[in-house]
Amino acid sequence: MVSQKQSLKLASLLTEIWTDSLTIFWGDWLDLRVRLKQVVASGLVAPLIYIAAFGFGLGESLGRPSMGSNYLEFILPGMVALSSMTIGFAGTTFSICGDRLYSKTFEELLLVPIHPLALFLGKMLAGVVRGLLTSAAVLGVAVLFTGNFVGYLNPLFLLLLILNCAVFAGLGVIVGLRVQSLESVGLFNNFLIVPMSFLGGTFFDPSGLPVAFKVVVYALPLTHTCIGLRAAAYEPLSAFPWYTVVLLLVVAAVLAGIGAHQFSHQQD
């Protein structure tokens, strides 16, 4: 009887957290929907440049890659992951920083009587939507160049993409809560996001690296996203690396715990 009451109480709490998360998300969505074109365009430029320079330029001089029929097909899943990472992180961070440091409206959010985890999840969901909007445009480019509609829009590919957005949007929430200026955001971007863009397996197969470099590269969540996205797009289901899904779920859960703790102790 006690366990049943506890189960009902836990279910009620989780339902309340989820409902409150959607409420926080809806507030951000009302602001985001008037800037949809800007959000999509801001994350589309860099991947298109990389596709043109590396896929069509450098790719012509390279041999057949480990996945895909040519180098362009090899890097396209990486470009999808890259765009979702960049906008999921940067858009979320700058949104929170703007509310905290300039408009000074973030204090009102902290006074709302809801669970800190709901605050984190609501902000993270807004970042996930930002990442998906941008990566959807890159996905369209990938399908256009490869014709691989089924590979790029299968459930595993989309699941990994959502998890990648959740990881970096969650990281963006934590950074946005901690930094004290927009210059500090630039430091995180220059020393974390930019290096990960090139070292996270977006342009190369990390399995062929020396052991010392593998330790660094495989420690990056973007690496596992790229590995999983390529496998989902080009490999049979039997060859899919399921550990990538588990790893991204664990990272997202850890970030959720850190973010909820940060919200519960946030003072602005």
Secondary structure, DSSP 8 states (H G I E B T S, - for coil): -HHHHHHHHHHHHHHHHHHHHHHHHHHHHHHHGGGHHHHHHHHHHHHHHHIIIIIIIGGGGS---SSSSSHHHHHHHHHHHHHHHHHHHHHHHHHHHIIIIIS--HHHHHTS-S-HHHHHHHHHHHHHHHHHHHHHHHHHHHHHHH--HHHHTSHHHHHHHHHHHHHHHHHHHHHHHH-SSHHHHHHHIIIIIHHHHHHSSSSS-GGGS-HHHHHHHTTSHHHHHHHHHHHHHHS-GGG--THHHHHHHHHHHHHHHHHHHHHHT---
